């Protein structure tokens, strides 16, 4: 009798959504029913899933975003009239991103699953619908979402938190719901950047009830995300997330600070391909150890802009930049920098003047070919 009552409740709810014309909500509810009855009534579950696929395919093909037109249905804030999300389509990347092997493997996994959706559906499975990117600022989380959107040839829809967050807490909740409803109706990669700002711990005594309710709604939306799209949440502060958030995601990708090899590749990319720049690559590696990808890109592009605008040799700007940074380096990195300067043609005196490392020390390690780090 309980099961019969549950089925009747589901039918009434579905009828209510249909009568009210809430097509997107009806699709989300049908998707939940398909999962709920997957074990009890597999044939019913299969029929419901088949209906969803028939609806989603034409929706994807006719999406105004995919046609490159202006998205008139983009939700806006009631007061400011600002768009609550940013749309990028097609996505263009200036460079091919560089990540660790683990990160690259997981990102390729997301893309590869999308190209084998039919194989997964035959086994009653769907590709990953939601993923969480964690890591410090500037390590490529947002870039990864853009890369995925480019690989899938889907628009990237990014929740604009600065527009969504309203001084009226109830309106903030409505703004978030409106953007989510919009993103569900478009076959896209939906990026929730700065995810910790709206998914904080619900046991945080500082937060008021409305924000806690918003987190609850957000978790429910993540659970019901359609397989036609991909939700990507990115955070710099994973420790601030509500504990219930973690198990909601199909995949968690942890981004870390660049290794030495990553730094070298980033310097190669952002320094430019001119042959005279190549000798500076090994010189700049110890200068950028501990920096993020974003820091490396920002600093090297600034140096190149200054060189062009001031009509000065790039080498002059690089020298000044290294001189500014050298005092902040560890002793071992200063020593390595000194050897690199000598290797590319600077005198031992110049290397000493730049780094403060004694000429005797430079001579000793350069002559022996030693690259072991000095003890602090």
C-alpha positions in Angstrom: 0.0 0.0 0.0 2.9 2.4 0.8 4.4 1.7 -2.7 1.0 2.3 -4.3 0.6 5.6 -2.5 4.1 6.6 -3.6 3.3 5.9 -7.2 0.1 7.9 -7.0 2.0 10.8 -5.5 4.5 10.7 -8.3 1.7 10.7 -11.0 0.0 13.7 -9.3 3.2 15.6 -9.1 4.1 14.9 -12.8 0.6 15.9 -13.9 0.8 19.2 -11.9 4.1 20.1 -13.6 2.7 19.3 -17.0 -0.5 21.4 -16.4 1.6 24.3 -15.2 3.7 24.1 -18.3 7.0 23.6 -16.4 8.7 21.5 -19.1 12.2 21.7 -17.6 11.0 20.8 -14.1 9.0 17.9 -15.6 12.1 16.6 -17.3 14.1 16.7 -14.1 11.3 14.9 -12.2 11.0 12.2 -14.9 14.8 11.7 -14.6 14.5 11.2 -10.9 11.6 8.7 -11.4 13.8 6.8 -13.9 16.4 6.4 -11.3 14.0 5.6 -8.5 12.3 2.8 -10.4 15.5 1.4 -12.0 15.6 -1.6 -9.6 11.9 -2.0 -8.9 10.5 -1.5 -12.4 13.4 -1.6 -14.9 11.1 -1.6 -18.0 9.4 1.6 -16.8 12.7 3.2 -16.0 14.0 2.3 -19.5 10.8 3.9 -21.1 11.2 7.1 -19.1 14.9 7.4 -20.0 14.0 6.8 -23.7 11.4 9.6 -23.6 14.0 12.0 -22.1 16.5 11.3 -24.8 13.8 12.0 -27.5 13.1 15.4 -25.9 16.7 16.4 -25.2 18.0 15.7 -28.7 15.9 18.3 -30.5 16.3 20.7 -27.6 20.1 20.5 -28.0 19.9 21.0 -31.8 17.6 24.0 -31.6 19.3 25.8 -28.7 19.8 29.5 -29.6 23.1 29.4 -27.8 24.4 26.7 -30.1 23.3 28.7 -33.1 25.4 31.6 -31.9 22.5 33.9 -31.5 21.9 36.3 -28.6 20.3 34.4 -25.7 17.2 36.5 -25.0 16.1 34.0 -22.3 19.1 34.7 -20.2 17.8 35.5 -16.7 18.6 38.9 -15.2 18.6 40.4 -11.7 15.3 42.3 -11.0 17.1 45.4 -9.7 20.2 45.8 -11.7 18.9 44.1 -14.9 22.4 42.5 -15.2 22.6 39.1 -16.8 23.1 36.5 -14.1 25.4 34.3 -16.2 28.0 34.7 -18.9 27.9 32.7 -22.1 31.0 31.8 -24.2 30.5 30.0 -27.5 32.5 28.9 -29.3 35.3 28.7 -26.8 38.7 29.8 -28.1 41.9 29.1 -26.2 45.1 31.0 -26.9 47.3 28.1 -25.8 47.0 24.3 -25.2 46.8 24.1 -21.4 49.4 22.2 -19.3 48.3 20.1 -16.3 49.7 17.3 -14.3 49.2 13.7 -15.7 46.5 13.0 -13.1 44.4 16.1 -13.9 44.9 15.6 -17.7 43.7 12.0 -17.3 40.5 12.9 -15.5 39.7 15.7 -17.9 40.1 13.4 -20.8 37.9 10.9 -19.1 35.1 13.5 -18.9 35.4 14.2 -22.6 35.8 10.6 -23.7 32.6 9.5 -21.8 30.6 12.1 -23.8 31.7 10.5 -27.1 30.4 7.1 -25.9 27.0 8.0 -24.5 25.2 5.4 -26.4 27.5 2.6 -25.2 26.8 3.8 -21.6 23.1 4.0 -22.1 22.9 0.4 -23.3 24.2 -0.5 -19.9 21.8 1.8 -18.1 24.6 4.3 -17.3 25.2 7.9 -18.2 28.4 10.0 -18.5 29.5 12.0 -15.5 27.1 14.8 -15.0 28.8 16.8 -12.3 32.4 17.4 -11.3 34.2 19.4 -8.6 37.5 21.2 -9.2 39.5 22.1 -6.1 42.9 23.8 -5.7 44.6 27.1 -5.0 44.0 30.1 -7.2 45.6 30.3 -10.6 46.2 26.6 -11.2 43.9 26.2 -14.2 40.4 25.3 -12.8 38.5 27.8 -14.9 40.7 27.1 -17.9 39.9 23.4 -17.5 36.1 24.2 -17.7 36.8 26.2 -20.9 38.9 23.5 -22.3 36.2 20.9 -21.7 33.6 23.1 -23.4 35.8 23.6 -26.4 36.5 19.8 -26.7 32.7 19.0 -26.4 31.8 22.0 -28.7 29.3 23.1 -26.2 28.7 26.7 -24.8 30.3 27.5 -21.5 27.7 29.1 -19.1 29.3 30.7 -16.1 27.3 31.8 -13.0 28.2 35.4 -12.3 28.3 35.5 -8.5 28.8 39.3 -8.5 25.4 39.7 -10.2 23.7 36.9 -8.4 24.5 37.9 -4.8 21.8 40.4 -3.8 21.5 42.4 -0.6 18.1 40.7 -0.3 18.9 37.1 0.6 15.6 35.8 -0.7 16.4 37.3 -4.1 19.9 35.7 -4.1 18.1 32.3 -3.8 15.8 33.2 -6.7 18.7 34.4 -8.8 20.6 31.1 -8.3 17.5 29.0 -9.1 16.8 31.0 -12.2 20.3 30.6 -13.6 20.2 26.8 -12.8 16.9 26.4 -14.5 18.3 28.2 -17.6 21.5 26.1 -17.7 19.4 22.9 -17.4 17.6 23.8 -20.6 20.7 24.3 -22.6 23.1 21.5 -23.6 26.2 23.2 -22.1 29.1 23.1 -19.6 27.8 25.0 -16.6 30.5 26.5 -14.4 29.8 27.4 -10.8 32.9 29.4 -10.0 33.8 30.4 -6.5 31.5 27.5 -5.4 32.4 27.9 -1.7 30.6 31.3 -1.8 27.2 29.6 -2.1 27.9 26.1 -0.8 29.2 26.9 2.7 28.8 24.6 5.6 25.3 24.6 6.9 26.6 24.3 10.4 28.4 27.6 10.1 26.9 29.7 12.9 27.7 32.9 11.1 25.4 32.2 8.2 21.7 33.0 8.4 18.9 30.6 7.6 18.3 31.8 4.1 21.8 30.9 2.9 21.6 27.5 4.6 18.3 26.8 2.7 20.0 27.9 -0.5 22.7 25.3 0.1 20.0 22.7 0.5 18.4 23.7 -2.8 21.7 23.7 -4.5 22.5 20.2 -3.4 19.1 19.0 -4.7 19.8 20.6 -8.1 23.2 19.0 -8.3 21.5 15.6 -7.7 19.1 16.2 -10.5 21.5 17.6 -13.1 20.5 16.4 -16.6 22.9 14.1 -18.4 22.6 16.3 -21.5 24.8 18.9 -19.8 27.9 19.0 -17.5 28.0 20.9 -14.2 31.4 22.0 -13.1 31.9 23.6 -9.7 35.2 25.2 -8.8 36.5 26.3 -5.4 39.8 27.6 -4.0 38.6 26.8 -0.5 37.5 23.2 -0.3 37.5 23.3 3.5 34.6 25.8 3.5 32.3 23.4 1.6 29.4 21.8 3.3 30.4 18.1 4.0 27.3 16.9 2.1 28.6 18.6 -1.1 31.4 16.1 -1.8 29.4 13.0 -2.3 27.1 14.8 -4.8 29.7 15.0 -7.5 30.4 12.2 -9.9 34.1 13.2 -10.1 36.5 15.3 -8.0 39.6 16.8 -9.7 42.3 18.2 -7.4 44.5 20.8 -9.1 47.9 21.5 -7.6 50.6 24.1 -7.9 52.9 23.6 -11.0 55.9 21.3 -10.7 59.3 22.4 -12.1 58.5 20.8 -15.4 55.1 22.6 -15.5 56.9 25.9 -14.8 59.2 25.3 -17.7 56.4 24.6 -20.1 54.5 27.7 -18.9 57.5 29.9 -19.4 58.0 28.4 -22.9 54.4 29.2 -23.7 54.1 32.7 -22.3 57.6 34.0 -23.1 57.0 33.5 -26.9 58.7 31.5 -29.6 61.4 33.9 -30.7 64.8 32.2 -30.8 66.5 34.8 -28.7 64.0 34.1 -25.9 65.0 30.4 -25.5 68.1 31.1 -23.5 66.0 32.7 -20.8 63.8 29.7 -20.1 66.2 27.9 -17.7 67.0 31.3 -16.1 63.4 32.0 -15.3 62.5 28.6 -13.9 64.0 29.2 -10.4 62.4 32.7 -10.4 59.0 31.2 -10.9 59.2 28.2 -8.6 56.2 28.4 -6.3 54.2 30.6 -8.7 50.8 29.6 -10.2 50.2 29.3 -13.9 48.2 32.6 -13.7 51.1 34.4 -12.0 53.6 33.2 -14.7 51.2 34.2 -17.5 50.5 37.6 -16.0 54.2 38.5 -15.3 55.6 37.4 -18.6 52.8 39.0 -20.7 53.4 42.3 -18.7 57.1 42.1 -19.5 56.5 41.6 -23.2 54.0 44.4 -23.3 56.4 46.8 -21.6 59.1 45.8 -24.1 56.9 46.6 -27.0 55.4 49.8 -25.7 58.7 51.3 -24.4 60.5 50.0 -27.5 63.1 48.3 -25.3 64.8 44.9 -25.8 63.0 42.1 -24.0 66.2 41.1 -22.4 66.4 44.5 -20.6 62.9 44.0 -19.1 63.6 40.5 -18.1 66.8 41.6 -16.3 64.8 44.2 -14.3 62.1 41.7 -13.4 64.7 39.1 -12.2 66.4 41.8 -10.2 63.1 42.7 -8.5 62.4 39.0 -7.6 65.8 37.8 -6.6 65.7 38.9 -3.0 62.6 36.9 -2.4 64.1 33.6 -3.6 65.4 30.9 -1.3 69.2 30.6 -1.1 69.2 27.4 -3.1 67.1 29.0 -5.9 69.4 32.1 -6.0 72.4 29.7 -6.4 70.6 27.9 -9.2 69.7 31.2 -10.9 73.4 32.2 -10.7 74.5 29.0 -12.5 71.8 29.5 -15.1 72.9 33.0 -15.8 76.5 31.8 -16.4 75.2 29.0 -18.6 73.5 31.4 -20.9 76.5 33.6 -21.3 76.6 36.1 -18.4 79.9 36.5 -16.6 80.4 35.1 -13.0 80.7 38.7 -11.9 77.3 39.6 -13.4 75.7 36.5 -11.9 77.1 37.5 -8.5 75.8 41.1 -8.9 72.3 39.8 -9.7 72.0 37.1 -7.1 74.4 37.9 -4.3 76.0 34.4 -4.6 79.8 34.6 -4.2 81.9 34.2 -7.3 83.9 31.4 -5.6 80.8 29.4 -5.0 79.5 30.0 -8.6 82.9 29.0 -10.0 83.2 25.9 -7.9 79.8 24.5 -8.8 79.9 25.6 -12.4 83.3 24.1 -13.0 82.3 20.8 -11.5 79.0 20.7 -13.2 77.2 20.3 -9.9 73.5 21.2 -9.7 72.9 20.1 -6.1 71.1 22.6 -3.9 73.0 24.6 -1.4 72.1 24.1 2.2 70.3 26.9 3.9 
